[in-house]
Amino acid sequence: MADENQGESGPGITPSELDESTHAELRVLYQDSGMSVRFARERQWKLVGGTLLSFTAIVAVPELVDVSTFAAKGLVLASFLIGAGAIYLLIVYQVWQNTELRRMQEIGARFSNIFVQLGGADAAREGRLHSYIVLFFMIALIALGNALAVLLMSRHYLAG
């Protein structure tokens, strides 16, 4: 009295229709995309940390060395350029992640029905929402760090 839909894979599982070599290629591509997403996320956080350290150095320079008003204004300009560049790179990394995640979703659609159910549209939508919340948080950190650097530098370029 075995269910005829069970097949070799178990109840309710429909294996992919791919041959072994194609399946292996797609698994490698899927794994490569996953590693690329993790790498881009890691780079984003290192970029935020490096940017905040740069702001700290910009604030520390006039505290350690006597700088002119012109040099202090130059340091403020440098902080704005560093912040803008960092935000641009964060967005580039975010676009790269989205490209890789779409690639993973398309590859995953060719695997078994269980894989498709677990990594379906709801999971992808939730993941994208989470990544944009984190991106907003990173941009806010950089903006707040830059504002704090400018505020702390103000006594050096407003004096005189």
N, CA, C and O atoms as a GROMACS GRO file, in nm:
protein
  640
    1MET      N    1   0.081  -0.118   0.000
    1MET     CA    2   0.000   0.000   0.000
    1MET      C    3   0.086   0.125   0.000
    1MET      O    4   0.048   0.227   0.058
    2ALA      N    5   0.194   0.118  -0.061
    2ALA     CA    6   0.283   0.234  -0.066
    2ALA      C    7   0.226   0.336  -0.162
    2ALA      O    8   0.169   0.301  -0.265
    3ASP      N    9   0.244   0.461  -0.128
    3ASP     CA   10   0.198   0.571  -0.212
    3ASP      C   11   0.283   0.576  -0.338
    3ASP      O   12   0.406   0.573  -0.330
    4GLU      N   13   0.220   0.583  -0.453
    4GLU     CA   14   0.295   0.582  -0.578
    4GLU      C   15   0.368   0.712  -0.602
    4GLU      O   16   0.461   0.715  -0.684
    5ASN      N   17   0.331   0.823  -0.534
    5ASN     CA   18   0.399   0.952  -0.550
    5ASN      C   19   0.527   0.960  -0.469
    5ASN      O   20   0.604   1.055  -0.483
    6GLN      N   21   0.551   0.859  -0.381
    6GLN     CA   22   0.668   0.866  -0.296
    6GLN      C   23   0.796   0.850  -0.376
    6GLN      O   24   0.891   0.926  -0.354
    7GLY      N   25   0.803   0.758  -0.463
    7GLY     CA   26   0.923   0.734  -0.542
    7GLY      C   27   1.040   0.698  -0.450
    7GLY      O   28   1.019   0.655  -0.337
    8GLU      N   29   1.162   0.716  -0.498
    8GLU     CA   30   1.282   0.684  -0.422
    8GLU      C   31   1.315   0.792  -0.320
    8GLU      O   32   1.383   0.763  -0.222
    9SER      N   33   1.271   0.914  -0.342
    9SER     CA   34   1.314   1.026  -0.260
    9SER      C   35   1.232   1.047  -0.135
    9SER      O   36   1.273   1.124  -0.048
   10GLY      N   37   1.120   0.984  -0.121
   10GLY     CA   38   1.038   1.001  -0.002
   10GLY      C   39   0.909   1.072  -0.035
   10GLY      O   40   0.885   1.109  -0.150
   11PRO      N   41   0.823   1.091   0.066
   11PRO     CA   42   0.691   1.151   0.042
   11PRO      C   43   0.701   1.297   0.004
   11PRO      O   44   0.767   1.376   0.071
   12GLY      N   45   0.634   1.333  -0.105
   12GLY     CA   46   0.623   1.473  -0.146
   12GLY      C   47   0.749   1.536  -0.200
   12GLY      O   48   0.751   1.656  -0.225
   13ILE      N   49   0.853   1.460  -0.220
   13ILE     CA   50   0.978   1.516  -0.272
   13ILE      C   51   0.989   1.484  -0.420
   13ILE      O   52   0.986   1.368  -0.460
   14THR      N   53   1.002   1.589  -0.498
   14THR     CA   54   1.022   1.572  -0.641
   14THR      C   55   1.166   1.610  -0.673
   14THR      O   56   1.202   1.727  -0.661
   15PRO      N   57   1.248   1.515  -0.714
   15PRO     CA   58   1.388   1.549  -0.743
   15PRO      C   59   1.397   1.638  -0.866
   15PRO      O   60   1.304   1.646  -0.946
   16SER      N   61   1.510   1.705  -0.879
   16SER     CA   62   1.528   1.790  -0.996
   16SER      C   63   1.539   1.704  -1.121
   16SER      O   64   1.574   1.586  -1.114
   17GLU      N   65   1.510   1.764  -1.234
   17GLU     CA   66   1.513   1.690  -1.360
   17GLU      C   67   1.648   1.704  -1.430
   17GLU      O   68   1.661   1.671  -1.547
   18LEU      N   69   1.748   1.754  -1.357
   18LEU     CA   70   1.880   1.777  -1.415
   18LEU      C   71   1.961   1.649  -1.416
   18LEU      O   72   1.947   1.564  -1.328
   19ASP      N   73   2.049   1.636  -1.518
   19ASP     CA   74   2.142   1.524  -1.515
   19ASP      C   75   2.251   1.555  -1.411
   19ASP      O   76   2.263   1.669  -1.366
   20GLU      N   77   2.328   1.456  -1.375
   20GLU     CA   78   2.426   1.470  -1.266
   20GLU      C   79   2.530   1.579  -1.292
   20GLU      O   80   2.561   1.655  -1.200
   21SER      N   81   2.582   1.589  -1.412
   21SER     CA   82   2.686   1.688  -1.438
   21SER      C   83   2.630   1.831  -1.433
   21SER      O   84   2.695   1.922  -1.381
   22THR      N   85   2.510   1.851  -1.486
   22THR     CA   86   2.447   1.984  -1.481
   22THR      C   87   2.414   2.020  -1.338
   22THR      O   88   2.433   2.134  -1.296
   23HIS      N   89   2.364   1.922  -1.262
   23HIS     CA   90   2.332   1.945  -1.122
   23HIS      C   91   2.458   1.985  -1.044
   23HIS      O   92   2.454   2.077  -0.962
   24ALA      N   93   2.568   1.917  -1.071
   24ALA     CA   94   2.694   1.948  -1.003
   24ALA      C   95   2.742   2.089  -1.041
   24ALA      O   96   2.790   2.163  -0.955
   25GLU      N   97   2.730   2.125  -1.168
   25GLU     CA   98   2.771   2.259  -1.211
   25GLU      C   99   2.687   2.366  -1.140
   25GLU      O  100   2.741   2.466  -1.092
   26LEU      N  101   2.556   2.345  -1.134
   26LEU     CA  102   2.469   2.442  -1.069
   26LEU      C  103   2.496   2.452  -0.919
   26LEU      O  104   2.487   2.560  -0.861
   27ARG      N  105   2.530   2.340  -0.856
   27ARG     CA  106   2.566   2.344  -0.713
   27ARG      C  107   2.692   2.428  -0.692
   27ARG      O  108   2.700   2.504  -0.595
   28VAL      N  109   2.790   2.415  -0.781
   28VAL     CA  110   2.913   2.494  -0.770
   28VAL      C  111   2.881   2.643  -0.790
   28VAL      O  112   2.931   2.728  -0.716
   29LEU      N  113   2.799   2.674  -0.890
   29LEU     CA  114   2.761   2.813  -0.913
   29LEU      C  115   2.683   2.871  -0.795
   29LEU      O  116   2.704   2.986  -0.758
   30TYR      N  117   2.594   2.791  -0.737
   30TYR     CA  118   2.516   2.835  -0.621
   30TYR      C  119   2.609   2.862  -0.503
   30TYR      O  120   2.595   2.964  -0.434
   31GLN      N  121   2.701   2.772  -0.480
   31GLN     CA  122   2.796   2.788  -0.369
   31GLN      C  123   2.885   2.910  -0.393
   31GLN      O  124   2.914   2.984  -0.299
   32ASP      N  125   2.929   2.932  -0.515
   32ASP     CA  126   3.011   3.048  -0.549
   32ASP      C  127   2.935   3.178  -0.524
   32ASP      O  128   2.992   3.274  -0.472
   33SER      N  129   2.808   3.182  -0.560
   33SER     CA  130   2.727   3.301  -0.536
   33SER      C  131   2.710   3.326  -0.387
   33SER      O  132   2.716   3.441  -0.342
   34GLY      N  133   2.689   3.220  -0.310
   34GLY     CA  134   2.676   3.234  -0.166
   34GLY      C  135   2.804   3.290  -0.103
   34GLY      O  136   2.798   3.373  -0.013
   35MET      N  137   2.918   3.243  -0.151
   35MET     CA  138   3.046   3.294  -0.100
   35MET      C  139   3.065   3.440  -0.140
   35MET      O  140   3.121   3.519  -0.063
   36SER      N  141   3.021   3.478  -0.259
   36SER     CA  142   3.032   3.617  -0.303
   36SER      C  143   2.946   3.709  -0.218
   36SER      O  144   2.988   3.820  -0.185
   37VAL      N  145   2.827   3.664  -0.182
   37VAL     CA  146   2.739   3.745  -0.096
   37VAL      C  147   2.804   3.765   0.040
   37VAL      O  148   2.806   3.876   0.093
   38ARG      N  149   2.856   3.656   0.098
   38ARG     CA  150   2.922   3.668   0.229
   38ARG      C  151   3.044   3.760   0.221
   38ARG      O  152   3.068   3.839   0.312
   39PHE      N  153   3.120   3.750   0.113
   39PHE     CA  154   3.238   3.836   0.095
   39PHE      C  155   3.197   3.983   0.086
   39PHE      O  156   3.259   4.068   0.149
   40ALA      N  157   3.092   4.012   0.009
   40ALA     CA  158   3.047   4.150  -0.007
   40ALA      C  159   2.996   4.206   0.126
   40ALA      O  160   3.020   4.323   0.157
   41ARG      N  161   2.926   4.125   0.203
   41ARG     CA  162   2.877   4.172   0.334
   41ARG      C  163   2.994   4.200   0.428
   41ARG      O  164   2.993   4.299   0.502
   42GLU      N  165   3.092   4.113   0.425
   42GLU     CA  166   3.212   4.133   0.508
   42GLU      C  167   3.284   4.261   0.467
   42GLU      O  168   3.328   4.338   0.553
   43ARG      N  169   3.295   4.284   0.337
   43ARG     CA  170   3.361   4.406   0.288
   43ARG      C  171   3.282   4.531   0.329
   43ARG      O  172   3.342   4.634   0.361
   44GLN      N  173   3.151   4.522   0.329
   44GLN     CA  174   3.070   4.636   0.372
   44GLN      C  175   3.102   4.674   0.516
   44GLN      O  176   3.123   4.792   0.546
   45TRP      N  177   3.105   4.576   0.604
   45TRP     CA  178   3.131   4.606   0.745
   45TRP      C  179   3.273   4.656   0.766
   45TRP      O  180   3.296   4.745   0.847
   46LYS      N  181   3.370   4.600   0.693
   46LYS     CA  182   3.508   4.649   0.704
   46LYS      C  183   3.519   4.791   0.650
   46LYS      O  184   3.595   4.872   0.703
   47LEU      N  185   3.442   4.822   0.547
   47LEU     CA  186   3.440   4.958   0.493
   47LEU      C  187   3.385   5.057   0.595
   47LEU      O  188   3.439   5.166   0.612
   48VAL      N  189   3.278   5.020   0.663
   48VAL     CA  190   3.221   5.106   0.766
   48VAL      C  191   3.324   5.127   0.878
   48VAL      O  192   3.345   5.241   0.922
   49GLY      N  193   3.386   5.021   0.924
   49GLY     CA  194   3.486   5.032   1.029
   49GLY      C  195   3.605   5.118   0.988
   49GLY      O  196   3.652   5.202   1.065
   50GLY      N  197   3.653   5.097   0.866
   50GLY     CA  198   3.765   5.177   0.816
   50GLY      C  199   3.729   5.324   0.802
   50GLY      O  200   3.811   5.411   0.829
   51THR      N  201   3.608   5.350   0.759
   51THR     CA  202   3.563   5.488   0.744
   51THR      C  203   3.556   5.557   0.880
   51THR      O  204   3.600   5.671   0.895
   52LEU      N  205   3.501   5.489   0.979
   52LEU     CA  206   3.492   5.547   1.113
   52LEU      C  207   3.632   5.568   1.173
   52LEU      O  208   3.655   5.665   1.244
   53LEU      N  209   3.724   5.476   1.143
   53LEU     CA  210   3.862   5.496   1.188
   53LEU      C  211   3.926   5.616   1.119
   53LEU      O  212   4.003   5.690   1.180
   54SER      N  213   3.894   5.636   0.992
   54SER     CA  214   3.944   5.753   0.920
   54SER      C  215   3.892   5.882   0.982
   54SER      O  216   3.967   5.979   0.998
   55PHE      N  217   3.765   5.882   1.018
   55PHE     CA  218   3.710   6.001   1.085
   55PHE      C  219   3.780   6.026   1.218
   55PHE      O  220   3.806   6.141   1.254
   56THR      N  221   3.811   5.920   1.290
   56THR     CA  222   3.883   5.934   1.417
   56THR      C  223   4.021   5.994   1.394
   56THR      O  224   4.064   6.082   1.469
   57ALA      N  225   4.090   5.949   1.290
   57ALA     CA  226   4.222   6.004   1.258
   57ALA      C  227   4.212   6.150   1.218
   57ALA      O  228   4.297   6.231   1.255
   58ILE      N  229   4.108   6.185   1.142
   58ILE     CA  230   4.090   6.324   1.100
   58ILE      C  231   4.069   6.415   1.220
   58ILE      O  232   4.120   6.527   1.223
   59VAL      N  233   3.994   6.367   1.318
   59VAL     CA  234   3.970   6.446   1.439
   59VAL      C  235   4.097   6.451   1.525
   59VAL      O  236   4.124   6.552   1.590
   60ALA      N  237   4.175   6.342   1.526
   60ALA     CA  238   4.293   6.336   1.611
   60ALA      C  239   4.408   6.423   1.561
   60ALA      O  240   4.487   6.472   1.642
   61VAL      N  241   4.419   6.444   1.431
   61VAL     CA  242   4.532   6.521   1.376
   61VAL      C  243   4.541   6.660   1.437
   61VAL      O  244   4.649   6.696   1.485
   62PRO      N  245   4.435   6.741   1.438
   62PRO     CA  246   4.451   6.875   1.496
   62PRO      C  247   4.469   6.874   1.649
   62PRO      O  248   4.517   6.972   1.706
   63GLU      N  249   4.432   6.764   1.713
   63GLU     CA  250   4.454   6.754   1.857
   63GLU      C  251   4.600   6.726   1.888
   63GLU      O  252   4.652   6.769   1.992
   64LEU      N  253   4.667   6.656   1.798
   64LEU     CA  254   4.806   6.618   1.821
   64LEU      C  255   4.906   6.717   1.760
   64LEU      O  256   5.017   6.731   1.809
   65VAL      N  257   4.865   6.784   1.654
   65VAL     CA  258   4.953   6.875   1.581
   65VAL      C  259   4.880   7.007   1.563
   65VAL      O  260   4.759   7.009   1.538
   66ASP      N  261   4.951   7.115   1.575
   66ASP     CA  262   4.891   7.246   1.554
   66ASP      C  263   4.866   7.265   1.404
   66ASP      O  264   4.960   7.262   1.324
   67VAL      N  265   4.740   7.284   1.365
   67VAL     CA  266   4.707   7.301   1.223
   67VAL      C  267   4.644   7.438   1.202
   67VAL      O  268   4.583   7.496   1.292
   68SER      N  269   4.661   7.488   1.082
   68SER     CA  270   4.601   7.617   1.048
   68SER      C  271   4.452   7.600   1.023
   68SER      O  272   4.402   7.488   1.012
   69THR      N  273   4.381   7.710   1.014
   69THR     CA  274   4.238   7.708   0.983
   69THR      C  275   4.215   7.646   0.846
   69THR      O  276   4.121   7.569   0.826
   70PHE      N  277   4.302   7.679   0.752
   70PHE     CA  278   4.291   7.624   0.617
   70PHE      C  279   4.307   7.471   0.619
   70PHE      O  280   4.231   7.400   0.554
   71ALA      N  281   4.404   7.421   0.695
   71ALA     CA  282   4.426   7.277   0.704
   71ALA      C  283   4.307   7.209   0.772
   71ALA      O  284   4.267   7.100   0.732
   72ALA      N  285   4.251   7.273   0.873
   72ALA     CA  286   4.134   7.216   0.941
   72ALA      C  287   4.016   7.206   0.845
   72ALA      O  288   3.942   7.107   0.846
   73LYS      N  289   3.998   7.310   0.763
   73LYS     CA  290   3.890   7.305   0.663
   73LYS      C  291   3.917   7.196   0.560
   73LYS      O  292   3.824   7.130   0.513
   74GLY      N  293   4.043   7.176   0.527
   74GLY     CA  294   4.079   7.068   0.435
   74GLY      C  295   4.048   6.931   0.494
   74GLY      O  296   4.004   6.841   0.423
   75LEU      N  297   4.073   6.916   0.624
   75LEU     CA  298   4.040   6.789   0.690
   75LEU      C  299   3.890   6.764   0.692
   75LEU      O  300   3.844   6.651   0.676
   76VAL      N  301   3.813   6.871   0.712
   76VAL     CA  302   3.666   6.857   0.708
   76VAL      C  303   3.622   6.815   0.568
   76VAL      O  304   3.537   6.727   0.553
   77LEU      N  305   3.680   6.878   0.467
   77LEU     CA  306   3.648   6.839   0.329
   77LEU      C  307   3.686   6.694   0.304
   77LEU      O  308   3.611   6.620   0.239
   78ALA      N  309   3.801   6.652   0.356
   78ALA     CA  310   3.844   6.512   0.340
   78ALA      C  311   3.743   6.418   0.406
   78ALA      O  312   3.714   6.311   0.353
   79SER      N  313   3.690   6.457   0.521
   79SER     CA  314   3.594   6.370   0.588
   79SER      C  315   3.467   6.355   0.504
   79SER      O  316   3.409   6.247   0.497
   80PHE      N  317   3.423   6.464   0.440
   80PHE     CA  318   3.305   6.454   0.353
   80PHE      C  319   3.333   6.366   0.232
   80PHE      O  320   3.248   6.286   0.193
   81LEU      N  321   3.449   6.380   0.173
   81LEU     CA  322   3.484   6.297   0.056
   81LEU      C  323   3.495   6.150   0.094
   81LEU      O  324   3.448   6.062   0.021
   82ILE      N  325   3.557   6.122   0.208
   82ILE     CA  326   3.569   5.984   0.254
   82ILE      C  327   3.430   5.926   0.282
   82ILE      O  328   3.402   5.813   0.243
   83GLY      N  329   3.344   6.002   0.348
   83GLY     CA  330   3.209   5.954   0.377
   83GLY      C  331   3.128   5.928   0.251
   83GLY      O  332   3.060   5.826   0.241
   84ALA      N  333   3.136   6.020   0.155
   84ALA     CA  334   3.062   6.003   0.030
   84ALA      C  335   3.113   5.882  -0.048
   84ALA      O  336   3.035   5.805  -0.103
   85GLY      N  337   3.244   5.867  -0.052
   85GLY     CA  338   3.301   5.752  -0.122
   85GLY      C  339   3.262   5.621  -0.056
   85GLY      O  340   3.233   5.523  -0.125
   86ALA      N  341   3.260   5.619   0.076
   86ALA     CA  342   3.222   5.497   0.148
   86ALA      C  343   3.076   5.462   0.123
   86ALA      O  344   3.042   5.345   0.103
   87ILE      N  345   2.990   5.561   0.124
   87ILE     CA  346   2.848   5.535   0.098
   87ILE      C  347   2.828   5.483  -0.045
   87ILE      O  348   2.749   5.392  -0.067
   88TYR      N  349   2.900   5.540  -0.139
   88TYR     CA  350   2.892   5.492  -0.278
   88TYR      C  351   2.934   5.345  -0.285
   88TYR      O  352   2.867   5.264  -0.348
   89LEU      N  353   3.046   5.311  -0.219
   89LEU     CA  354   3.093   5.172  -0.222
   89LEU      C  355   2.996   5.078  -0.151
   89LEU      O  356   2.979   4.963  -0.194
   90LEU      N  357   2.932   5.124  -0.045
   90LEU     CA  358   2.831   5.041   0.022
   90LEU      C  359   2.718   5.005  -0.075
   90LEU      O  360   2.670   4.892  -0.078
   91ILE      N  361   2.678   5.104  -0.153
   91ILE     CA  362   2.570   5.080  -0.249
   91ILE      C  363   2.616   4.985  -0.360
   91ILE      O  364   2.540   4.899  -0.404
   92VAL      N  365   2.740   5.000  -0.405
   92VAL     CA  366   2.794   4.909  -0.506
   92VAL      C  367   2.795   4.766  -0.453
   92VAL      O  368   2.754   4.673  -0.523
   93TYR      N  369   2.841   4.748  -0.329
   93TYR     CA  370   2.841   4.614  -0.269
   93TYR      C  371   2.699   4.560  -0.255
   93TYR      O  372   2.676   4.440  -0.271
   94GLN      N  373   2.603   4.647  -0.225
   94GLN     CA  374   2.464   4.603  -0.211
   94GLN      C  375   2.408   4.556  -0.345
   94GLN      O  376   2.339   4.454  -0.352
   95VAL      N  377   2.437   4.629  -0.451
   95VAL     CA  378   2.392   4.589  -0.585
   95VAL      C  379   2.453   4.454  -0.623
   95VAL      O  380   2.385   4.368  -0.678
   96TRP      N  381   2.582   4.437  -0.592
   96TRP     CA  382   2.650   4.309  -0.620
   96TRP      C  383   2.581   4.195  -0.544
   96TRP      O  384   2.558   4.089  -0.601
   97GLN      N  385   2.550   4.217  -0.418
   97GLN     CA  386   2.482   4.114  -0.340
   97GLN      C  387   2.346   4.079  -0.401
   97GLN      O  388   2.312   3.962  -0.412
   98ASN      N  389   2.270   4.180  -0.442
   98ASN     CA  390   2.139   4.154  -0.502
   98ASN      C  391   2.151   4.074  -0.630
   98ASN      O  392   2.069   3.987  -0.658
   99THR      N  393   2.253   4.104  -0.710
   99THR     CA  394   2.276   4.029  -0.833
   99THR      C  395   2.304   3.883  -0.802
   99THR      O  396   2.249   3.793  -0.865
  100GLU      N  397   2.391   3.860  -0.704
  100GLU     CA  398   2.425   3.722  -0.667
  100GLU      C  399   2.305   3.650  -0.605
  100GLU      O  400   2.286   3.531  -0.630
  101LEU      N  401   2.225   3.720  -0.526
  101LEU     CA  402   2.107   3.657  -0.465
  101LEU      C  403   2.004   3.620  -0.571
  101LEU      O  404   1.939   3.515  -0.560
  102ARG      N  405   1.987   3.705  -0.673
  102ARG     CA  406   1.896   3.670  -0.784
  102ARG      C  407   1.948   3.547  -0.858
  102ARG      O  408   1.871   3.460  -0.897
  103ARG      N  409   2.078   3.542  -0.877
  103ARG     CA  410   2.141   3.428  -0.944
  103ARG      C  411   2.116   3.301  -0.862
  103ARG      O  412   2.083   3.196  -0.919
  104MET      N  413   2.131   3.310  -0.731
  104MET     CA  414   2.106   3.194  -0.645
  104MET      C  415   1.960   3.150  -0.653
  104MET      O  416   1.931   3.031  -0.653
  105GLN      N  417   1.870   3.246  -0.659
  105GLN     CA  418   1.727   3.213  -0.665
  105GLN      C  419   1.695   3.142  -0.797
  105GLN      O  420   1.617   3.047  -0.798
  106GLU      N  421   1.754   3.189  -0.906
  106GLU     CA  422   1.729   3.124  -1.035
  106GLU      C  423   1.789   2.984  -1.040
  106GLU      O  424   1.728   2.892  -1.095
  107ILE      N  425   1.907   2.968  -0.984
  107ILE     CA  426   1.969   2.834  -0.980
  107ILE      C  427   1.886   2.742  -0.890
  107ILE      O  428   1.860   2.628  -0.926
  108GLY      N  429   1.844   2.793  -0.774
  108GLY     CA  430   1.768   2.712  -0.679
  108GLY      C  431   1.635   2.664  -0.734
  108GLY      O  432   1.585   2.560  -0.694
  109ALA      N  433   1.578   2.740  -0.827
  109ALA     CA  434   1.450   2.701  -0.887
  109ALA      C  435   1.462   2.573  -0.970
  109ALA      O  436   1.361   2.510  -1.001
  110ARG      N  437   1.584   2.535  -1.005
  110ARG     CA  438   1.605   2.416  -1.087
  110ARG      C  439   1.632   2.291  -1.002
  110ARG      O  440   1.646   2.182  -1.056
  111PHE      N  441   1.639   2.308  -0.870
  111PHE     CA  442   1.664   2.196  -0.782
  111PHE      C  443   1.531   2.132  -0.740
  111PHE      O  444   1.428   2.160  -0.800
  112SER      N  445   1.533   2.047  -0.639
  112SER     CA  446   1.412   1.974  -0.597
  112SER      C  447   1.306   2.069  -0.542
  112SER      O  448   1.335   2.184  -0.509
  113ASN      N  449   1.184   2.018  -0.533
  113ASN     CA  450   1.073   2.102  -0.486
  113ASN      C  451   1.092   2.145  -0.340
  113ASN      O  452   1.047   2.254  -0.303
  114ILE      N  453   1.158   2.066  -0.258
  114ILE     CA  454   1.184   2.103  -0.119
  114ILE      C  455   1.279   2.222  -0.116
  114ILE      O  456   1.259   2.316  -0.039
  115PHE      N  457   1.382   2.220  -0.198
  115PHE     CA  458   1.477   2.331  -0.205
  115PHE      C  459   1.406   2.458  -0.250
  115PHE      O  460   1.432   2.566  -0.196
  116VAL      N  461   1.318   2.447  -0.345
  116VAL     CA  462   1.242   2.562  -0.394
  116VAL      C  463   1.151   2.617  -0.284
  116VAL      O  464   1.139   2.738  -0.268
  117GLN      N  465   1.086   2.528  -0.209
  117GLN     CA  466   0.997   2.572  -0.100
  117GLN      C  467   1.075   2.643   0.009
  117GLN      O  468   1.030   2.747   0.058
  118LEU      N  469   1.190   2.590   0.048
  118LEU     CA  470   1.268   2.651   0.156
  118LEU      C  471   1.331   2.784   0.115
  118LEU      O  472   1.346   2.873   0.199
  119GLY      N  473   1.366   2.797  -0.009
  119GLY     CA  474   1.428   2.922  -0.056
  119GLY      C  475   1.338   2.998  -0.148
  119GLY      O  476   1.384   3.060  -0.244
  120GLY      N  477   1.209   2.996  -0.121
  120GLY     CA  478   1.110   3.057  -0.209
  120GLY      C  479   1.109   3.208  -0.206
  120GLY      O  480   1.198   3.271  -0.150
  121ALA      N  481   1.006   3.265  -0.265
  121ALA     CA  482   0.994   3.410  -0.281
  121ALA      C  483   0.984   3.482  -0.147
  121ALA      O  484   1.036   3.593  -0.132
  122ASP      N  485   0.916   3.420  -0.050
  122ASP     CA  486   0.903   3.484   0.081
  122ASP      C  487   1.039   3.499   0.149
  122ASP      O  488   1.069   3.605   0.205
  123ALA      N  489   1.120   3.395   0.144
  123ALA     CA  490   1.253   3.400   0.205
  123ALA      C  491   1.340   3.504   0.134
  123ALA      O  492   1.415   3.577   0.199
  124ALA      N  493   1.330   3.510   0.003
  124ALA     CA  494   1.410   3.608  -0.072
  124ALA      C  495   1.366   3.750  -0.040
  124ALA      O  496   1.450   3.839  -0.023
  125ARG      N  497   1.236   3.772  -0.032
  125ARG     CA  498   1.184   3.905   0.000
  125ARG      C  499   1.228   3.948   0.140
  125ARG      O  500   1.268   4.062   0.161
  126GLU      N  501   1.218   3.857   0.235
  126GLU     CA  502   1.259   3.885   0.372
  126GLU      C  503   1.409   3.914   0.379
  126GLU      O  504   1.452   4.003   0.452
  127GLY      N  505   1.488   3.839   0.304
  127GLY     CA  506   1.632   3.860   0.301
  127GLY      C  507   1.668   3.996   0.243
  127GLY      O  508   1.757   4.064   0.294
  128ARG      N  509   1.600   4.035   0.136
  128ARG     CA  510   1.626   4.166   0.075
  128ARG      C  511   1.589   4.278   0.171
  128ARG      O  512   1.662   4.376   0.184
  129LEU      N  513   1.475   4.265   0.238
  129LEU     CA  514   1.433   4.366   0.334
  129LEU      C  515   1.537   4.380   0.445
  129LEU      O  516   1.575   4.491   0.482
  130HIS      N  517   1.582   4.268   0.497
  130HIS     CA  518   1.684   4.270   0.602
  130HIS      C  519   1.811   4.336   0.553
  130HIS      O  520   1.870   4.417   0.625
  131SER      N  521   1.855   4.304   0.433
  131SER     CA  522   1.980   4.362   0.383
  131SER      C  523   1.968   4.513   0.361
  131SER      O  524   2.066   4.585   0.380
  132TYR      N  525   1.850   4.561   0.322
  132TYR     CA  526   1.833   4.706   0.306
  132TYR      C  527   1.825   4.777   0.441
  132TYR      O  528   1.868   4.892   0.452
  133ILE      N  529   1.771   4.712   0.542
  133ILE     CA  530   1.772   4.770   0.676
  133ILE      C  531   1.915   4.782   0.725
  133ILE      O  532   1.953   4.885   0.782
  134VAL      N  533   1.995   4.679   0.704
  134VAL     CA  534   2.135   4.683   0.745
  134VAL      C  535   2.211   4.789   0.665
  134VAL      O  536   2.296   4.859   0.721
  135LEU      N  537   2.182   4.802   0.535
  135LEU     CA  538   2.246   4.905   0.453
  135LEU      C  539   2.213   5.044   0.507
  135LEU      O  540   2.301   5.129   0.516
  136PHE      N  541   2.087   5.067   0.541
  136PHE     CA  542   2.047   5.196   0.598
  136PHE      C  543   2.123   5.223   0.727
  136PHE      O  544   2.169   5.335   0.750
  137PHE      N  545   2.136   5.121   0.811
  137PHE     CA  546   2.210   5.135   0.937
  137PHE      C  547   2.357   5.170   0.909
  137PHE      O  548   2.413   5.256   0.978
  138MET      N  549   2.418   5.107   0.812
  138MET     CA  550   2.558   5.136   0.778
  138MET      C  551   2.574   5.280   0.728
  138MET      O  552   2.667   5.350   0.768
  139ILE      N  553   2.484   5.322   0.642
  139ILE     CA  554   2.490   5.460   0.590
  139ILE      C  555   2.469   5.559   0.704
  139ILE      O  556   2.535   5.662   0.709
  140ALA      N  557   2.377   5.528   0.794
  140ALA     CA  558   2.352   5.616   0.908
  140ALA      C  559   2.475   5.624   0.997
  140ALA      O  560   2.508   5.732   1.047
  141LEU      N  561   2.544   5.513   1.019
  141LEU     CA  562   2.667   5.515   1.097
  141LEU      C  563   2.771   5.607   1.035
  141LEU      O  564   2.835   5.685   1.106
  142ILE      N  565   2.788   5.598   0.905
  142ILE     CA  566   2.887   5.682   0.837
  142ILE      C  567   2.844   5.828   0.844
  142ILE      O  568   2.928   5.915   0.871
  143ALA      N  569   2.718   5.856   0.821
  143ALA     CA  570   2.670   5.995   0.827
  143ALA      C  571   2.687   6.054   0.967
  143ALA      O  572   2.730   6.168   0.982
  144LEU      N  573   2.652   5.975   1.070
  144LEU     CA  574   2.667   6.023   1.207
  144LEU      C  575   2.815   6.040   1.244
  144LEU      O  576   2.851   6.136   1.312
  145GLY      N  577   2.898   5.948   1.199
  145GLY     CA  578   3.042   5.961   1.223
  145GLY      C  579   3.099   6.085   1.157
  145GLY      O  580   3.183   6.154   1.216
  146ASN      N  581   3.054   6.115   1.036
  146ASN     CA  582   3.100   6.234   0.966
  146ASN      C  583   3.050   6.360   1.035
  146ASN      O  584   3.126   6.456   1.050
  147ALA      N  585   2.926   6.360   1.077
  147ALA     CA  586   2.872   6.477   1.147
  147ALA      C  587   2.947   6.501   1.278
  147ALA      O  588   2.976   6.615   1.313
  148LEU      N  589   2.978   6.395   1.349
  148LEU     CA  590   3.053   6.408   1.473
  148LEU      C  591   3.195   6.461   1.447
  148LEU      O  592   3.246   6.544   1.521
  149ALA      N  593   3.257   6.412   1.341
  149ALA     CA  594   3.391   6.460   1.306
  149ALA      C  595   3.388   6.609   1.273
  149ALA      O  596   3.475   6.684   1.318
  150VAL      N  597   3.291   6.652   1.196
  150VAL     CA  598   3.279   6.794   1.160
  150VAL      C  599   3.253   6.877   1.286
  150VAL      O  600   3.311   6.984   1.302
  151LEU      N  601   3.167   6.829   1.373
  151LEU     CA  602   3.137   6.900   1.498
  151LEU      C  603   3.263   6.913   1.584
  151LEU      O  604   3.290   7.021   1.638
  152LEU      N  605   3.337   6.807   1.597
  152LEU     CA  606   3.459   6.812   1.678
  152LEU      C  607   3.568   6.896   1.613
  152LEU      O  608   3.652   6.952   1.683
  153MET      N  609   3.566   6.905   1.483
  153MET     CA  610   3.666   6.987   1.411
  153MET      C  611   3.627   7.134   1.409
  153MET      O  612   3.712   7.219   1.380
  154SER      N  613   3.503   7.168   1.438
  154SER     CA  614   3.455   7.304   1.422
  154SER      C  615   3.535   7.405   1.504
  154SER      O  616   3.554   7.518   1.460
  155ARG      N  617   3.581   7.367   1.618
  155ARG     CA  618   3.658   7.463   1.698
  155ARG      C  619   3.792   7.497   1.636
  155ARG      O  620   3.852   7.599   1.669
  156HIS      N  621   3.840   7.411   1.545
  156HIS     CA  622   3.969   7.438   1.479
  156HIS      C  623   3.953   7.525   1.356
  156HIS      O  624   4.043   7.603   1.324
  157TYR      N  625   3.841   7.513   1.285
  157TYR     CA  626   3.826   7.596   1.166
  157TYR      C  627   3.740   7.719   1.189
  157TYR      O  628   3.738   7.810   1.106
  158LEU      N  629   3.668   7.723   1.300
  158LEU     CA  630   3.591   7.842   1.333
  158LEU      C  631   3.674   7.940   1.417
  158LEU      O  632   3.642   8.059   1.424
  159ALA      N  633   3.778   7.891   1.480
  159ALA     CA  634   3.865   7.979   1.561
  159ALA      C  635   3.953   8.060   1.469
  159ALA      O  636   4.013   8.006   1.376
  160GLY      N  637   3.962   8.182   1.494
  160GLY     CA  638   4.054   8.259   1.413
  160GLY      C  639   3.995   8.377   1.360
  160GLY      O  640   4.061   8.453   1.290
   0.00000   0.00000   0.00000
